[in-house]
Amino acid sequence: MEREGLGRPYRDGEWIVREGEPGDCMFVVQAGRVEIFRNGGGREVRLAVLEEGDVFGEMSLFEREPRCASARVMGEARVLTLDKKSFLRRVHEDPSLAFRILQMMSRRIRALDAELVRIKTGEETPCQVKSAVS
């Protein structure tokens, strides 16, 4: 893996964040893969596997709540951390960034809605999408 760039390199199995921790920043996967999961019923439930260009932890920029999921590296990865001040500066420089983040969040909500309907009814919905996080 290339060792240059702004983001921090992570090793296989290394934690980026853990569910329940306080959060005040978001992350951008610059290279490699990151697994997002929650603990439920005494086991890990995988929510997504993120790859280059994907973001996670963005809810921490909008609300001061504990992290609702954990993130762990699969293989090697490089991940950029972006705090609220840096995010707002980037949005000021490129307003389309805010639109892209909102698009991603909208896709995730749509996927979660479809999954909830599927769980409650056992039926597929016309609004199915491939992944809740991508």
C-alpha positions in Angstrom: 0.0 0.0 0.0 1.2 3.4 -0.9 2.6 5.3 2.2 2.0 8.8 1.0 -1.1 11.0 1.5 -2.9 12.9 4.2 -4.7 10.0 5.8 -3.4 7.7 8.5 -2.3 4.1 7.6 -4.0 1.3 9.5 -3.1 -2.4 9.8 -5.3 -5.4 9.5 -7.8 -5.6 12.4 -7.0 -2.2 13.8 -9.9 -0.3 15.2 -10.7 3.2 13.9 -13.7 3.8 16.2 -15.8 1.8 18.6 -19.5 1.8 19.2 -20.3 4.0 22.2 -17.3 6.2 22.0 -17.8 10.0 21.7 -17.5 11.2 18.2 -16.6 14.6 16.7 -15.3 13.7 13.3 -16.0 11.7 10.1 -13.7 9.5 8.1 -12.9 9.0 4.4 -11.5 5.7 3.2 -8.6 6.6 0.9 -7.4 3.1 0.2 -8.2 -0.4 1.4 -11.4 -1.7 3.1 -13.1 -0.9 6.4 -15.8 -3.0 8.1 -18.6 -1.2 9.8 -20.6 -3.2 12.4 -22.7 -3.0 15.6 -23.0 -5.3 18.5 -26.4 -7.0 18.9 -27.5 -10.0 20.7 -24.0 -10.7 22.0 -22.5 -10.8 18.5 -21.1 -8.5 15.8 -23.6 -7.6 13.1 -21.9 -6.4 9.9 -23.5 -3.3 8.4 -21.2 -2.7 5.5 -17.8 -3.0 4.0 -16.5 0.3 2.8 -13.9 0.9 0.1 -11.9 3.8 -1.4 -14.0 7.0 -1.6 -16.6 5.9 1.0 -17.2 8.0 4.1 -18.4 7.0 7.6 -18.9 8.6 11.0 -20.6 11.7 9.4 -23.4 11.8 11.9 -20.9 12.9 14.5 -20.5 16.2 12.6 -24.2 17.0 13.0 -24.9 15.7 16.5 -22.9 15.1 19.6 -24.0 11.5 20.2 -21.9 8.5 21.0 -20.8 6.4 17.9 -23.6 4.1 16.9 -21.3 1.6 15.2 -17.7 0.4 15.2 -15.2 0.5 12.3 -12.3 -1.9 11.9 -9.8 -2.2 9.1 -9.8 -5.3 6.8 -6.3 -5.8 5.4 -4.3 -2.5 5.2 -6.1 0.8 4.7 -5.5 4.5 4.7 -8.2 6.6 6.3 -8.5 10.4 6.4 -10.1 12.0 9.5 -12.1 15.1 9.0 -13.3 17.2 12.0 -16.3 19.6 11.8 -14.2 22.7 11.2 -12.3 21.1 8.4 -15.5 19.7 6.9 -17.2 23.2 7.0 -14.1 24.8 5.4 -14.2 22.1 2.6 -17.9 22.7 2.1 -17.3 26.4 1.8 -14.6 25.8 -0.8 -16.7 23.2 -2.7 -20.5 23.3 -1.9 -21.1 20.2 -4.0 -19.4 18.2 -1.2 -22.4 18.9 1.1 -24.7 17.7 -1.7 -22.7 14.5 -2.2 -22.8 13.8 1.6 -26.5 14.3 1.6 -26.9 12.0 -1.4 -25.0 9.3 0.4 -27.0 9.7 3.6 -30.2 9.6 1.5 -29.1 6.3 -0.1 -28.4 4.9 3.3 -31.8 5.9 4.7 -33.5 4.4 1.6 -31.6 1.1 2.0 -32.4 1.0 5.8 -36.1 1.7 5.1 -36.2 -1.2 2.5 -34.4 -3.5 5.0 -36.8 -2.6 7.7 -39.8 -3.4 5.4 -38.1 -6.7 4.4 -37.6 -7.7 8.0 -41.1 -6.8 9.1 -42.9 -8.2 6.2 -40.5 -10.7 4.5 -41.2 -8.9 1.2 -38.8 -7.1 -1.2 -39.7 -3.5 -1.9 -39.4 -1.5 -5.2 -36.9 0.8 -3.5 -34.3 -1.8 -2.8 -30.7 -0.7 -3.2 -27.5 -2.7 -3.1 -26.0 -1.4 0.2 -26.9 0.7 3.1 -23.4 2.1 3.2 -21.7 2.9 -0.1 
